[in-house]
């Protein structure tokens, strides 16, 4: 949004100079506006580069994270109890 505003200011100054209007603003004021918009455009462009770099870094960190292995089902005590029961049943059969 700020980039659009700065570009609008650049166009405004260009239109003003093309119309060759005098007495509305001093040459120093117009020069200051030009420098300001140039600085702001540079700042916005730099900020965009920083955002892109941080976004890429975050994406790369997500890709590099070790994936958690799928959780293995926990062994239940029921199976062990069933084994004991079978063993007990087998022993009672021998008696």
C-alpha positions in Angstrom: 0.0 0.0 0.0 2.8 2.4 0.9 4.5 1.5 -2.4 1.4 2.7 -4.3 1.4 5.9 -2.3 5.0 6.6 -3.0 4.5 5.9 -6.7 1.6 8.3 -6.7 3.8 11.0 -5.1 6.4 10.4 -7.8 3.7 10.8 -10.5 2.3 13.9 -8.8 5.7 15.6 -8.8 6.3 14.6 -12.4 2.9 16.0 -13.4 3.5 19.2 -11.4 6.9 19.7 -13.1 5.4 18.9 -16.6 2.7 21.5 -16.0 5.5 24.0 -15.1 3.5 25.5 -12.3 5.4 28.0 -10.1 4.8 29.6 -6.8 2.9 26.7 -5.2 5.9 25.0 -3.6 9.5 26.0 -3.5 12.2 24.1 -5.5 13.6 23.0 -2.1 10.3 21.6 -1.0 9.8 19.7 -4.3 13.3 18.3 -4.1 12.7 17.2 -0.5 9.5 15.4 -1.6 11.4 13.7 -4.4 14.1 12.5 -2.0 11.6 11.4 0.5 9.7 9.3 -2.0 12.9 7.8 -3.3 13.9 6.9 0.3 10.5 5.4 1.0 10.5 3.4 -2.2 13.9 2.0 -1.3 12.8 1.3 2.2 9.7 -0.6 1.0 11.7 -2.5 -1.5 14.2 -3.5 1.1 11.5 -4.5 3.6 10.0 -6.7 0.8 13.4 -8.4 0.4 13.7 -9.0 4.1 10.2 -10.5 4.3 10.9 -12.8 1.4 14.2 -14.0 2.9 12.5 -14.7 6.3 9.7 -16.5 4.6 12.1 -18.7 2.6 14.1 -19.4 5.8 10.9 -20.4 7.7 9.9 -22.7 4.8 13.4 -24.3 4.8 13.3 -24.9 8.5 9.9 -26.6 8.2 11.3 -28.9 5.5 14.5 -29.6 7.6 12.6 -30.6 10.8 12.9 -34.3 11.5 9.6 -35.9 11.0 8.2 -37.7 14.1 7.9 -41.5 13.4 4.4 -42.7 13.5 3.4 -43.7 17.0 3.6 -47.4 17.5 0.6 -48.9 19.3 1.4 -49.7 22.9 1.5 -53.3 23.9 -1.5 -54.1 26.1 -1.4 -56.0 29.2 -4.3 -58.0 28.0 -2.2 -60.0 25.7 0.2 -60.9 28.5 -2.6 -61.8 30.7 -4.0 -64.0 28.0 -0.7 -65.7 27.7 -0.5 -66.4 31.4 -4.1 -67.7 31.3 -3.2 -70.1 28.5 -0.2 -71.3 30.4 -2.2 -71.8 33.5 -4.8 -73.7 31.5 -2.2 -75.9 29.9 -0.7 -76.7 33.4 -4.1 -77.5 34.8 -4.6 -79.9 31.9 -1.5 -81.8 32.8 -2.6 -82.4 36.4 
